[in-house]
Amino acid sequence: MKSVFVSTFPFCRTSPKALEILTSNGYKVTINPLGRKMKPLEVMEAAKDFDALIAGTEDLTPLVKETSHLNLISRVGVGLDSVPLELCNKKGISVAYTPDAVSPAVSELAVSLIIDAMRKVTYADREIRKGEWTRPYGSRIGGSTIGILGFGRIGKRVASHLLGYMPKEILVCDLLNQEQSMERLQKLSDQMIEMNQTLGKNWNPTKLIQVDLETLLKRSDALTIHIPLNESTKNLLDAKAMFTMKPEAVLINTARGGIVNEDDLYQMLKDQKISAAAMDVFEEEPYKGPLCNLENVILTQHMGSCSNDCREDMEREAAENVVGFFNGGNWERVV
């Protein structure tokens, strides 16, 4: 009987489907007993003698170094910065992931945080709870320039959601040439304009433009991040980069902690060099740092994937990857 350790938290909170897939196929399953995100050494001690690991964003380096038994790591999600891929390759440990299931939930959260930060929704809520009522003014997406850093699965979804708000421009910064994807979205924007004109509204179509990072930073009214964390993106948005942003700009990170330098962001927000930020991801989680002391930042709990349907899909696909790997079926490989 193959054994599977589940380190990710939560797991099967709203649906037992993933666990049913594993147990019905004869796997012995042990689930993270701590009720929180496991630390690297905790994962190592708990999972080193198992055949497979279903993992979240836990740092798996100590485990991979120590284990001589593990055959497969199946990630619930798409990011792989927590998985030492070269070491896995050397030790013959295969890696799987669930690249598509997470995209709808993360993209919707990103758009909601853009609106929240630009319109000061959370700020107004805090004021009311303190007995204050200033009715703060904000900015709309419509007529604004929205920057998207990273134009993969999630970045493209964010752009498609934004088109309905009719921003002035959507600026895209990506390592790859995204001309074809942007042409398709441009046609969708044009169709939306035609539809609104039948309702008596006169709008200009959104322009989709691929730009370099410097231009993205300088021109964006809101900047949303959708790139992986690696050596080249670590602290990519530091004080120097953020100083080039507009004072009224807002910064959204639903990608990975570490891409935005948290100390520099704190100082930029405190000095009002940028208007606001929304952070769903942090270098160390759960987050308890100085950003908690600022009013112009929205902090959420790495919950981009935490919609009931997407979480169920991610967990189910991670379980199916385990079954496919050991039983000779289909599974989503990472090269």
Summary of the structure (lengths in Angstrom):
residues: 335
radius of gyration: 21.4
end to end distance: 27.1
largest distance: 67.6
contacts: 1114
relative contact order: 0.15
helix: 39%
strand: 15%
